[in-house]
Structure formats: structure tokens, C-alpha cells
Amino acid sequence: MIQDTLQLTMLSPLPEFLDEKEKPLSLAHRPESLDGQVVGLLPNWRPSAVKILEAVGELLQERYNLKGLMQEQPAREVPSRTGALIDGLGGLLDELAGRVDVVITSTGD
């Protein structure tokens, strides 16, 4: 019986950002409940991302006693493979983090 050697190459769909190569990031703290929280909704640059987050926002308002819900404007820049989009949005993201307790983001297509 002849055995052939198979080679399998696996690719990860996750982006590898330059700033994460040197110092891995951990997940942010997650509250036990969204009751009393200010939730920020941050769409990416695809038009349907706004619609997705509008629907999510409506569901959250029905299910939780939110202190506030903030729909942010979508990022207008097209992402690049170098992480430059994140660099350009750094100030916006820092400012948003200061106004909300939780951020939900969406990628639409």
C-alpha cells in the first residue's frame, strides 16, 4: 500500500496588526449586565454596518435599561493591511471610550 504525504496549510482570517506583534492585547472588561450602561455603536466603513447597528441598538433598548445609546459615524477610510486605519482613528476611539461604558462594532458588506 502506497502512502502519500499530504501537506495542509492553514490561514487565519484574523488581521495581524503591527502594534499587536510586540505586545499582545487582552480583551476589555465586560460588565455583567448592560443595565445602566452607556453603549456606543461604532460601524465600519460599509453602509450596511449602520443598519446592522441600528437594529442591534433597538434590541438593546428593548432588553436593557440603558443609560444611553450613542450611534457613531462610520469610519470613512478604507482599512489597509498595515494598521494605518487604526492609527488614524486613535483619537476618535480614545474620545469615544471616554464617553461610553461599552462599544459594539459592526462590519457590514
Phi and psi restraints in degrees (range 20) as a CNS / XPLOR table:
assign (resid 1 and name C) (resid 2 and name N)
       (resid 2 and name CA) (resid 2 and name C) 1.0 -94.0 20.0 2
assign (resid 2 and name N) (resid 2 and name CA)
       (resid 2 and name C) (resid 3 and name N) 1.0 128.7 20.0 2
assign (resid 2 and name C) (resid 3 and name N)
       (resid 3 and name CA) (resid 3 and name C) 1.0 -107.6 20.0 2
assign (resid 3 and name N) (resid 3 and name CA)
       (resid 3 and name C) (resid 4 and name N) 1.0 123.6 20.0 2
assign (resid 3 and name C) (resid 4 and name N)
       (resid 4 and name CA) (resid 4 and name C) 1.0 -91.3 20.0 2
assign (resid 4 and name N) (resid 4 and name CA)
       (resid 4 and name C) (resid 5 and name N) 1.0 143.9 20.0 2
assign (resid 4 and name C) (resid 5 and name N)
       (resid 5 and name CA) (resid 5 and name C) 1.0 -89.4 20.0 2
assign (resid 5 and name N) (resid 5 and name CA)
       (resid 5 and name C) (resid 6 and name N) 1.0 126.6 20.0 2
assign (resid 5 and name C) (resid 6 and name N)
       (resid 6 and name CA) (resid 6 and name C) 1.0 -102.3 20.0 2
assign (resid 6 and name N) (resid 6 and name CA)
       (resid 6 and name C) (resid 7 and name N) 1.0 142.0 20.0 2
assign (resid 6 and name C) (resid 7 and name N)
       (resid 7 and name CA) (resid 7 and name C) 1.0 -117.2 20.0 2
assign (resid 7 and name N) (resid 7 and name CA)
       (resid 7 and name C) (resid 8 and name N) 1.0 131.4 20.0 2
assign (resid 7 and name C) (resid 8 and name N)
       (resid 8 and name CA) (resid 8 and name C) 1.0 -120.0 20.0 2
assign (resid 8 and name N) (resid 8 and name CA)
       (resid 8 and name C) (resid 9 and name N) 1.0 127.7 20.0 2
assign (resid 8 and name C) (resid 9 and name N)
       (resid 9 and name CA) (resid 9 and name C) 1.0 -112.1 20.0 2
assign (resid 9 and name N) (resid 9 and name CA)
       (resid 9 and name C) (resid 10 and name N) 1.0 123.6 20.0 2
assign (resid 9 and name C) (resid 10 and name N)
       (resid 10 and name CA) (resid 10 and name C) 1.0 -107.1 20.0 2
assign (resid 10 and name N) (resid 10 and name CA)
       (resid 10 and name C) (resid 11 and name N) 1.0 136.5 20.0 2
assign (resid 10 and name C) (resid 11 and name N)
       (resid 11 and name CA) (resid 11 and name C) 1.0 -116.2 20.0 2
assign (resid 11 and name N) (resid 11 and name CA)
       (resid 11 and name C) (resid 12 and name N) 1.0 138.2 20.0 2
assign (resid 11 and name C) (resid 12 and name N)
       (resid 12 and name CA) (resid 12 and name C) 1.0 -91.1 20.0 2
assign (resid 12 and name N) (resid 12 and name CA)
       (resid 12 and name C) (resid 13 and name N) 1.0 133.6 20.0 2
assign (resid 12 and name C) (resid 13 and name N)
       (resid 13 and name CA) (resid 13 and name C) 1.0 -78.6 20.0 2
assign (resid 13 and name N) (resid 13 and name CA)
       (resid 13 and name C) (resid 14 and name N) 1.0 -4.0 20.0 2
assign (resid 13 and name C) (resid 14 and name N)
       (resid 14 and name CA) (resid 14 and name C) 1.0 -78.1 20.0 2
assign (resid 14 and name N) (resid 14 and name CA)
       (resid 14 and name C) (resid 15 and name N) 1.0 137.6 20.0 2
assign (resid 14 and name C) (resid 15 and name N)
       (resid 15 and name CA) (resid 15 and name C) 1.0 -71.2 20.0 2
assign (resid 15 and name N) (resid 15 and name CA)
       (resid 15 and name C) (resid 16 and name N) 1.0 151.2 20.0 2
assign (resid 15 and name C) (resid 16 and name N)
       (resid 16 and name CA) (resid 16 and name C) 1.0 -114.9 20.0 2
assign (resid 16 and name N) (resid 16 and name CA)
       (resid 16 and name C) (resid 17 and name N) 1.0 105.5 20.0 2
assign (resid 16 and name C) (resid 17 and name N)
       (resid 17 and name CA) (resid 17 and name C) 1.0 -88.5 20.0 2
assign (resid 17 and name N) (resid 17 and name CA)
       (resid 17 and name C) (resid 18 and name N) 1.0 146.2 20.0 2
assign (resid 17 and name C) (resid 18 and name N)
       (resid 18 and name CA) (resid 18 and name C) 1.0 -59.3 20.0 2
assign (resid 18 and name N) (resid 18 and name CA)
       (resid 18 and name C) (resid 19 and name N) 1.0 -37.6 20.0 2
assign (resid 18 and name C) (resid 19 and name N)
       (resid 19 and name CA) (resid 19 and name C) 1.0 -74.9 20.0 2
assign (resid 19 and name N) (resid 19 and name CA)
       (resid 19 and name C) (resid 20 and name N) 1.0 -10.5 20.0 2
assign (resid 19 and name C) (resid 20 and name N)
       (resid 20 and name CA) (resid 20 and name C) 1.0 -95.7 20.0 2
assign (resid 20 and name N) (resid 20 and name CA)
       (resid 20 and name C) (resid 21 and name N) 1.0 -10.3 20.0 2
assign (resid 20 and name C) (resid 21 and name N)
       (resid 21 and name CA) (resid 21 and name C) 1.0 -69.7 20.0 2
assign (resid 21 and name N) (resid 21 and name CA)
       (resid 21 and name C) (resid 22 and name N) 1.0 -39.4 20.0 2
assign (resid 21 and name C) (resid 22 and name N)
       (resid 22 and name CA) (resid 22 and name C) 1.0 -83.6 20.0 2
assign (resid 22 and name N) (resid 22 and name CA)
       (resid 22 and name C) (resid 23 and name N) 1.0 -38.3 20.0 2
assign (resid 22 and name C) (resid 23 and name N)
       (resid 23 and name CA) (resid 23 and name C) 1.0 -136.0 20.0 2
assign (resid 23 and name N) (resid 23 and name CA)
       (resid 23 and name C) (resid 24 and name N) 1.0 103.4 20.0 2
assign (resid 23 and name C) (resid 24 and name N)
       (resid 24 and name CA) (resid 24 and name C) 1.0 -61.2 20.0 2
assign (resid 24 and name N) (resid 24 and name CA)
       (resid 24 and name C) (resid 25 and name N) 1.0 143.8 20.0 2
assign (resid 24 and name C) (resid 25 and name N)
       (resid 25 and name CA) (resid 25 and name C) 1.0 -94.7 20.0 2
assign (resid 25 and name N) (resid 25 and name CA)
       (resid 25 and name C) (resid 26 and name N) 1.0 149.3 20.0 2
assign (resid 25 and name C) (resid 26 and name N)
       (resid 26 and name CA) (resid 26 and name C) 1.0 -107.6 20.0 2
assign (resid 26 and name N) (resid 26 and name CA)
       (resid 26 and name C) (resid 27 and name N) 1.0 164.8 20.0 2
assign (resid 26 and name C) (resid 27 and name N)
       (resid 27 and name CA) (resid 27 and name C) 1.0 -69.4 20.0 2
assign (resid 27 and name N) (resid 27 and name CA)
       (resid 27 and name C) (resid 28 and name N) 1.0 146.7 20.0 2
assign (resid 27 and name C) (resid 28 and name N)
       (resid 28 and name CA) (resid 28 and name C) 1.0 -72.1 20.0 2
assign (resid 28 and name N) (resid 28 and name CA)
       (resid 28 and name C) (resid 29 and name N) 1.0 157.5 20.0 2
assign (resid 28 and name C) (resid 29 and name N)
       (resid 29 and name CA) (resid 29 and name C) 1.0 -60.6 20.0 2
assign (resid 29 and name N) (resid 29 and name CA)
       (resid 29 and name C) (resid 30 and name N) 1.0 139.3 20.0 2
assign (resid 29 and name C) (resid 30 and name N)
       (resid 30 and name CA) (resid 30 and name C) 1.0 -115.0 20.0 2
assign (resid 30 and name N) (resid 30 and name CA)
       (resid 30 and name C) (resid 31 and name N) 1.0 128.1 20.0 2
assign (resid 30 and name C) (resid 31 and name N)
       (resid 31 and name CA) (resid 31 and name C) 1.0 -68.7 20.0 2
assign (resid 31 and name N) (resid 31 and name CA)
       (resid 31 and name C) (resid 32 and name N) 1.0 154.9 20.0 2
assign (resid 31 and name C) (resid 32 and name N)
       (resid 32 and name CA) (resid 32 and name C) 1.0 -67.7 20.0 2
assign (resid 32 and name N) (resid 32 and name CA)
       (resid 32 and name C) (resid 33 and name N) 1.0 -29.7 20.0 2
assign (resid 32 and name C) (resid 33 and name N)
       (resid 33 and name CA) (resid 33 and name C) 1.0 -143.4 20.0 2
assign (resid 33 and name N) (resid 33 and name CA)
       (resid 33 and name C) (resid 34 and name N) 1.0 158.1 20.0 2
assign (resid 33 and name C) (resid 34 and name N)
       (resid 34 and name CA) (resid 34 and name C) 1.0 -92.5 20.0 2
assign (resid 34 and name N) (resid 34 and name CA)
       (resid 34 and name C) (resid 35 and name N) 1.0 -3.4 20.0 2
assign (resid 34 and name C) (resid 35 and name N)
       (resid 35 and name CA) (resid 35 and name C) 1.0 -58.6 20.0 2
assign (resid 35 and name N) (resid 35 and name CA)
       (resid 35 and name C) (resid 36 and name N) 1.0 130.4 20.0 2
assign (resid 35 and name C) (resid 36 and name N)
       (resid 36 and name CA) (resid 36 and name C) 1.0 76.3 20.0 2
assign (resid 36 and name N) (resid 36 and name CA)
       (resid 36 and name C) (resid 37 and name N) 1.0 7.5 20.0 2
assign (resid 36 and name C) (resid 37 and name N)
       (resid 37 and name CA) (resid 37 and name C) 1.0 -99.9 20.0 2
assign (resid 37 and name N) (resid 37 and name CA)
       (resid 37 and name C) (resid 38 and name N) 1.0 152.0 20.0 2
assign (resid 37 and name C) (resid 38 and name N)
       (resid 38 and name CA) (resid 38 and name C) 1.0 -95.9 20.0 2
assign (resid 38 and name N) (resid 38 and name CA)
       (resid 38 and name C) (resid 39 and name N) 1.0 121.2 20.0 2
assign (resid 38 and name C) (resid 39 and name N)
       (resid 39 and name CA) (resid 39 and name C) 1.0 -107.5 20.0 2
assign (resid 39 and name N) (resid 39 and name CA)
       (resid 39 and name C) (resid 40 and name N) 1.0 128.2 20.0 2
assign (resid 39 and name C) (resid 40 and name N)
       (resid 40 and name CA) (resid 40 and name C) 1.0 -100.8 20.0 2
assign (resid 40 and name N) (resid 40 and name CA)
       (resid 40 and name C) (resid 41 and name N) 1.0 136.8 20.0 2
assign (resid 40 and name C) (resid 41 and name N)
       (resid 41 and name CA) (resid 41 and name C) 1.0 -112.4 20.0 2
assign (resid 41 and name N) (resid 41 and name CA)
       (resid 41 and name C) (resid 42 and name N) 1.0 119.6 20.0 2
assign (resid 41 and name C) (resid 42 and name N)
       (resid 42 and name CA) (resid 42 and name C) 1.0 -123.1 20.0 2
assign (resid 42 and name N) (resid 42 and name CA)
       (resid 42 and name C) (resid 43 and name N) 1.0 101.2 20.0 2
assign (resid 42 and name C) (resid 43 and name N)
       (resid 43 and name CA) (resid 43 and name C) 1.0 -80.0 20.0 2
assign (resid 43 and name N) (resid 43 and name CA)
       (resid 43 and name C) (resid 44 and name N) 1.0 155.7 20.0 2
assign (resid 43 and name C) (resid 44 and name N)
       (resid 44 and name CA) (resid 44 and name C) 1.0 -83.7 20.0 2
assign (resid 44 and name N) (resid 44 and name CA)
       (resid 44 and name C) (resid 45 and name N) 1.0 -163.7 20.0 2
assign (resid 44 and name C) (resid 45 and name N)
       (resid 45 and name CA) (resid 45 and name C) 1.0 -82.2 20.0 2
assign (resid 45 and name N) (resid 45 and name CA)
       (resid 45 and name C) (resid 46 and name N) 1.0 0.0 20.0 2
assign (resid 45 and name C) (resid 46 and name N)
       (resid 46 and name CA) (resid 46 and name C) 1.0 -88.2 20.0 2
assign (resid 46 and name N) (resid 46 and name CA)
       (resid 46 and name C) (resid 47 and name N) 1.0 136.2 20.0 2
assign (resid 46 and name C) (resid 47 and name N)
       (resid 47 and name CA) (resid 47 and name C) 1.0 -57.7 20.0 2
assign (resid 47 and name N) (resid 47 and name CA)
       (resid 47 and name C) (resid 48 and name N) 1.0 -37.4 20.0 2
assign (resid 47 and name C) (resid 48 and name N)
       (resid 48 and name CA) (resid 48 and name C) 1.0 -71.4 20.0 2
assign (resid 48 and name N) (resid 48 and name CA)
       (resid 48 and name C) (resid 49 and name N) 1.0 -15.1 20.0 2
assign (resid 48 and name C) (resid 49 and name N)
       (resid 49 and name CA) (resid 49 and name C) 1.0 -62.7 20.0 2
assign (resid 49 and name N) (resid 49 and name CA)
       (resid 49 and name C) (resid 50 and name N) 1.0 -36.3 20.0 2
assign (resid 49 and name C) (resid 50 and name N)
       (resid 50 and name CA) (resid 50 and name C) 1.0 -63.4 20.0 2
assign (resid 50 and name N) (resid 50 and name CA)
       (resid 50 and name C) (resid 51 and name N) 1.0 -45.1 20.0 2
assign (resid 50 and name C) (resid 51 and name N)
       (resid 51 and name CA) (resid 51 and name C) 1.0 -64.2 20.0 2
assign (resid 51 and name N) (resid 51 and name CA)
       (resid 51 and name C) (resid 52 and name N) 1.0 -39.9 20.0 2
assign (resid 51 and name C) (resid 52 and name N)
       (resid 52 and name CA) (resid 52 and name C) 1.0 -60.2 20.0 2
assign (resid 52 and name N) (resid 52 and name CA)
       (resid 52 and name C) (resid 53 and name N) 1.0 -47.3 20.0 2
assign (resid 52 and name C) (resid 53 and name N)
       (resid 53 and name CA) (resid 53 and name C) 1.0 -71.2 20.0 2
assign (resid 53 and name N) (resid 53 and name CA)
       (resid 53 and name C) (resid 54 and name N) 1.0 -29.9 20.0 2
assign (resid 53 and name C) (resid 54 and name N)
       (resid 54 and name CA) (resid 54 and name C) 1.0 -61.8 20.0 2
assign (resid 54 and name N) (resid 54 and name CA)
       (resid 54 and name C) (resid 55 and name N) 1.0 -43.4 20.0 2
assign (resid 54 and name C) (resid 55 and name N)
       (resid 55 and name CA) (resid 55 and name C) 1.0 -65.8 20.0 2
assign (resid 55 and name N) (resid 55 and name CA)
       (resid 55 and name C) (resid 56 and name N) 1.0 -42.5 20.0 2
assign (resid 55 and name C) (resid 56 and name N)
       (resid 56 and name CA) (resid 56 and name C) 1.0 -62.0 20.0 2
assign (resid 56 and name N) (resid 56 and name CA)
       (resid 56 and name C) (resid 57 and name N) 1.0 -43.2 20.0 2
assign (resid 56 and name C) (resid 57 and name N)
       (resid 57 and name CA) (resid 57 and name C) 1.0 -59.8 20.0 2
assign (resid 57 and name N) (resid 57 and name CA)
       (resid 57 and name C) (resid 58 and name N) 1.0 -42.6 20.0 2
assign (resid 57 and name C) (resid 58 and name N)
       (resid 58 and name CA) (resid 58 and name C) 1.0 -61.9 20.0 2
assign (resid 58 and name N) (resid 58 and name CA)
       (resid 58 and name C) (resid 59 and name N) 1.0 -43.9 20.0 2
assign (resid 58 and name C) (resid 59 and name N)
       (resid 59 and name CA) (resid 59 and name C) 1.0 -63.1 20.0 2
assign (resid 59 and name N) (resid 59 and name CA)
       (resid 59 and name C) (resid 60 and name N) 1.0 -41.9 20.0 2
assign (resid 59 and name C) (resid 60 and name N)
       (resid 60 and name CA) (resid 60 and name C) 1.0 -63.2 20.0 2
assign (resid 60 and name N) (resid 60 and name CA)
       (resid 60 and name C) (resid 61 and name N) 1.0 -39.6 20.0 2
assign (resid 60 and name C) (resid 61 and name N)
       (resid 61 and name CA) (resid 61 and name C) 1.0 -67.1 20.0 2
assign (resid 61 and name N) (resid 61 and name CA)
       (resid 61 and name C) (resid 62 and name N) 1.0 -31.7 20.0 2
assign (resid 61 and name C) (resid 62 and name N)
       (resid 62 and name CA) (resid 62 and name C) 1.0 -71.9 20.0 2
assign (resid 62 and name N) (resid 62 and name CA)
       (resid 62 and name C) (resid 63 and name N) 1.0 -36.3 20.0 2
assign (resid 62 and name C) (resid 63 and name N)
       (resid 63 and name CA) (resid 63 and name C) 1.0 -94.0 20.0 2
assign (resid 63 and name N) (resid 63 and name CA)
       (resid 63 and name C) (resid 64 and name N) 1.0 -21.2 20.0 2
assign (resid 63 and name C) (resid 64 and name N)
       (resid 64 and name CA) (resid 64 and name C) 1.0 -130.4 20.0 2
assign (resid 64 and name N) (resid 64 and name CA)
       (resid 64 and name C) (resid 65 and name N) 1.0 157.9 20.0 2
assign (resid 64 and name C) (resid 65 and name N)
       (resid 65 and name CA) (resid 65 and name C) 1.0 -93.8 20.0 2
assign (resid 65 and name N) (resid 65 and name CA)
       (resid 65 and name C) (resid 66 and name N) 1.0 76.9 20.0 2
assign (resid 65 and name C) (resid 66 and name N)
       (resid 66 and name CA) (resid 66 and name C) 1.0 -71.8 20.0 2
assign (resid 66 and name N) (resid 66 and name CA)
       (resid 66 and name C) (resid 67 and name N) 1.0 143.7 20.0 2
assign (resid 66 and name C) (resid 67 and name N)
       (resid 67 and name CA) (resid 67 and name C) 1.0 -75.6 20.0 2
assign (resid 67 and name N) (resid 67 and name CA)
       (resid 67 and name C) (resid 68 and name N) 1.0 -30.9 20.0 2
assign (resid 67 and name C) (resid 68 and name N)
       (resid 68 and name CA) (resid 68 and name C) 1.0 -170.2 20.0 2
assign (resid 68 and name N) (resid 68 and name CA)
       (resid 68 and name C) (resid 69 and name N) 1.0 157.8 20.0 2
assign (resid 68 and name C) (resid 69 and name N)
       (resid 69 and name CA) (resid 69 and name C) 1.0 -135.4 20.0 2
assign (resid 69 and name N) (resid 69 and name CA)
       (resid 69 and name C) (resid 70 and name N) 1.0 121.3 20.0 2
assign (resid 69 and name C) (resid 70 and name N)
       (resid 70 and name CA) (resid 70 and name C) 1.0 -119.2 20.0 2
assign (resid 70 and name N) (resid 70 and name CA)
       (resid 70 and name C) (resid 71 and name N) 1.0 116.1 20.0 2
assign (resid 70 and name C) (resid 71 and name N)
       (resid 71 and name CA) (resid 71 and name C) 1.0 -92.1 20.0 2
assign (resid 71 and name N) (resid 71 and name CA)
       (resid 71 and name C) (resid 72 and name N) 1.0 114.0 20.0 2
assign (resid 71 and name C) (resid 72 and name N)
       (resid 72 and name CA) (resid 72 and name C) 1.0 -84.8 20.0 2
assign (resid 72 and name N) (resid 72 and name CA)
       (resid 72 and name C) (resid 73 and name N) 1.0 159.7 20.0 2
assign (resid 72 and name C) (resid 73 and name N)
       (resid 73 and name CA) (resid 73 and name C) 1.0 -73.0 20.0 2
assign (resid 73 and name N) (resid 73 and name CA)
       (resid 73 and name C) (resid 74 and name N) 1.0 144.2 20.0 2
assign (resid 73 and name C) (resid 74 and name N)
       (resid 74 and name CA) (resid 74 and name C) 1.0 -67.0 20.0 2
assign (resid 74 and name N) (resid 74 and name CA)
       (resid 74 and name C) (resid 75 and name N) 1.0 151.6 20.0 2
assign (resid 74 and name C) (resid 75 and name N)
       (resid 75 and name CA) (resid 75 and name C) 1.0 -65.7 20.0 2
assign (resid 75 and name N) (resid 75 and name CA)
       (resid 75 and name C) (resid 76 and name N) 1.0 132.5 20.0 2
assign (resid 75 and name C) (resid 76 and name N)
       (resid 76 and name CA) (resid 76 and name C) 1.0 -93.4 20.0 2
assign (resid 76 and name N) (resid 76 and name CA)
       (resid 76 and name C) (resid 77 and name N) 1.0 -14.4 20.0 2
assign (resid 76 and name C) (resid 77 and name N)
       (resid 77 and name CA) (resid 77 and name C) 1.0 -84.6 20.0 2
assign (resid 77 and name N) (resid 77 and name CA)
       (resid 77 and name C) (resid 78 and name N) 1.0 142.1 20.0 2
assign (resid 77 and name C) (resid 78 and name N)
       (resid 78 and name CA) (resid 78 and name C) 1.0 -80.0 20.0 2
assign (resid 78 and name N) (resid 78 and name CA)
       (resid 78 and name C) (resid 79 and name N) 1.0 132.0 20.0 2
assign (resid 78 and name C) (resid 79 and name N)
       (resid 79 and name CA) (resid 79 and name C) 1.0 -63.9 20.0 2
assign (resid 79 and name N) (resid 79 and name CA)
       (resid 79 and name C) (resid 80 and name N) 1.0 153.6 20.0 2
assign (resid 79 and name C) (resid 80 and name N)
       (resid 80 and name CA) (resid 80 and name C) 1.0 -119.4 20.0 2
assign (resid 80 and name N) (resid 80 and name CA)
       (resid 80 and name C) (resid 81 and name N) 1.0 167.3 20.0 2
assign (resid 80 and name C) (resid 81 and name N)
       (resid 81 and name CA) (resid 81 and name C) 1.0 -77.9 20.0 2
assign (resid 81 and name N) (resid 81 and name CA)
       (resid 81 and name C) (resid 82 and name N) 1.0 -6.3 20.0 2
assign (resid 81 and name C) (resid 82 and name N)
       (resid 82 and name CA) (resid 82 and name C) 1.0 -96.8 20.0 2
assign (resid 82 and name N) (resid 82 and name CA)
       (resid 82 and name C) (resid 83 and name N) 1.0 -1.6 20.0 2
assign (resid 82 and name C) (resid 83 and name N)
       (resid 83 and name CA) (resid 83 and name C) 1.0 84.9 20.0 2
assign (resid 83 and name N) (resid 83 and name CA)
       (resid 83 and name C) (resid 84 and name N) 1.0 8.7 20.0 2
assign (resid 83 and name C) (resid 84 and name N)
       (resid 84 and name CA) (resid 84 and name C) 1.0 -64.9 20.0 2
assign (resid 84 and name N) (resid 84 and name CA)
       (resid 84 and name C) (resid 85 and name N) 1.0 -29.7 20.0 2
assign (resid 84 and name C) (resid 85 and name N)
       (resid 85 and name CA) (resid 85 and name C) 1.0 -63.0 20.0 2
assign (resid 85 and name N) (resid 85 and name CA)
       (resid 85 and name C) (resid 86 and name N) 1.0 -44.9 20.0 2
assign (resid 85 and name C) (resid 86 and name N)
       (resid 86 and name CA) (resid 86 and name C) 1.0 -62.4 20.0 2
assign (resid 86 and name N) (resid 86 and name CA)
       (resid 86 and name C) (resid 87 and name N) 1.0 -40.8 20.0 2
assign (resid 86 and name C) (resid 87 and name N)
       (resid 87 and name CA) (resid 87 and name C) 1.0 -59.7 20.0 2
assign (resid 87 and name N) (resid 87 and name CA)
       (resid 87 and name C) (resid 88 and name N) 1.0 -42.8 20.0 2
assign (resid 87 and name C) (resid 88 and name N)
       (resid 88 and name CA) (resid 88 and name C) 1.0 -69.1 20.0 2
assign (resid 88 and name N) (resid 88 and name CA)
       (resid 88 and name C) (resid 89 and name N) 1.0 -27.4 20.0 2
assign (resid 88 and name C) (resid 89 and name N)
       (resid 89 and name CA) (resid 89 and name C) 1.0 -94.8 20.0 2
assign (resid 89 and name N) (resid 89 and name CA)
       (resid 89 and name C) (resid 90 and name N) 1.0 0.6 20.0 2
assign (resid 89 and name C) (resid 90 and name N)
       (resid 90 and name CA) (resid 90 and name C) 1.0 -51.2 20.0 2
assign (resid 90 and name N) (resid 90 and name CA)
       (resid 90 and name C) (resid 91 and name N) 1.0 -47.5 20.0 2
assign (resid 90 and name C) (resid 91 and name N)
       (resid 91 and name CA) (resid 91 and name C) 1.0 -63.4 20.0 2
assign (resid 91 and name N) (resid 91 and name CA)
       (resid 91 and name C) (resid 92 and name N) 1.0 -43.1 20.0 2
assign (resid 91 and name C) (resid 92 and name N)
       (resid 92 and name CA) (resid 92 and name C) 1.0 -61.9 20.0 2
assign (resid 92 and name N) (resid 92 and name CA)
       (resid 92 and name C) (resid 93 and name N) 1.0 -44.0 20.0 2
assign (resid 92 and name C) (resid 93 and name N)
       (resid 93 and name CA) (resid 93 and name C) 1.0 -66.9 20.0 2
assign (resid 93 and name N) (resid 93 and name CA)
       (resid 93 and name C) (resid 94 and name N) 1.0 -39.9 20.0 2
assign (resid 93 and name C) (resid 94 and name N)
       (resid 94 and name CA) (resid 94 and name C) 1.0 -63.7 20.0 2
assign (resid 94 and name N) (resid 94 and name CA)
       (resid 94 and name C) (resid 95 and name N) 1.0 -42.4 20.0 2
assign (resid 94 and name C) (resid 95 and name N)
       (resid 95 and name CA) (resid 95 and name C) 1.0 -65.2 20.0 2
assign (resid 95 and name N) (resid 95 and name CA)
       (resid 95 and name C) (resid 96 and name N) 1.0 -42.7 20.0 2
assign (resid 95 and name C) (resid 96 and name N)
       (resid 96 and name CA) (resid 96 and name C) 1.0 -62.6 20.0 2
assign (resid 96 and name N) (resid 96 and name CA)
       (resid 96 and name C) (resid 97 and name N) 1.0 -43.1 20.0 2
assign (resid 96 and name C) (resid 97 and name N)
       (resid 97 and name CA) (resid 97 and name C) 1.0 -60.6 20.0 2
assign (resid 97 and name N) (resid 97 and name CA)
       (resid 97 and name C) (resid 98 and name N) 1.0 -28.4 20.0 2
assign (resid 97 and name C) (resid 98 and name N)
       (resid 98 and name CA) (resid 98 and name C) 1.0 -77.9 20.0 2
assign (resid 98 and name N) (resid 98 and name CA)
       (resid 98 and name C) (resid 99 and name N) 1.0 -16.3 20.0 2
assign (resid 98 and name C) (resid 99 and name N)
       (resid 99 and name CA) (resid 99 and name C) 1.0 -101.9 20.0 2
assign (resid 99 and name N) (resid 99 and name CA)
       (resid 99 and name C) (resid 100 and name N) 1.0 -17.4 20.0 2
assign (resid 99 and name C) (resid 100 and name N)
       (resid 100 and name CA) (resid 100 and name C) 1.0 -126.9 20.0 2
assign (resid 100 and name N) (resid 100 and name CA)
       (resid 100 and name C) (resid 101 and name N) 1.0 163.6 20.0 2
assign (resid 100 and name C) (resid 101 and name N)
       (resid 101 and name CA) (resid 101 and name C) 1.0 -94.1 20.0 2
assign (resid 101 and name N) (resid 101 and name CA)
       (resid 101 and name C) (resid 102 and name N) 1.0 -32.2 20.0 2
assign (resid 101 and name C) (resid 102 and name N)
       (resid 102 and name CA) (resid 102 and name C) 1.0 -140.4 20.0 2
assign (resid 102 and name N) (resid 102 and name CA)
       (resid 102 and name C) (resid 103 and name N) 1.0 141.8 20.0 2
assign (resid 102 and name C) (resid 103 and name N)
       (resid 103 and name CA) (resid 103 and name C) 1.0 -121.4 20.0 2
assign (resid 103 and name N) (resid 103 and name CA)
       (resid 103 and name C) (resid 104 and name N) 1.0 133.7 20.0 2
assign (resid 103 and name C) (resid 104 and name N)
       (resid 104 and name CA) (resid 104 and name C) 1.0 -115.8 20.0 2
assign (resid 104 and name N) (resid 104 and name CA)
       (resid 104 and name C) (resid 105 and name N) 1.0 130.7 20.0 2
assign (resid 104 and name C) (resid 105 and name N)
       (resid 105 and name CA) (resid 105 and name C) 1.0 -117.0 20.0 2
assign (resid 105 and name N) (resid 105 and name CA)
       (resid 105 and name C) (resid 106 and name N) 1.0 161.0 20.0 2
assign (resid 105 and name C) (resid 106 and name N)
       (resid 106 and name CA) (resid 106 and name C) 1.0 -141.4 20.0 2
assign (resid 106 and name N) (resid 106 and name CA)
       (resid 106 and name C) (resid 107 and name N) 1.0 143.0 20.0 2
assign (resid 106 and name C) (resid 107 and name N)
       (resid 107 and name CA) (resid 107 and name C) 1.0 -115.0 20.0 2
assign (resid 107 and name N) (resid 107 and name CA)
       (resid 107 and name C) (resid 108 and name N) 1.0 116.2 20.0 2
assign (resid 107 and name C) (resid 108 and name N)
       (resid 108 and name CA) (resid 108 and name C) 1.0 -108.1 20.0 2
assign (resid 108 and name N) (resid 108 and name CA)
       (resid 108 and name C) (resid 109 and name N) 1.0 164.3 20.0 2
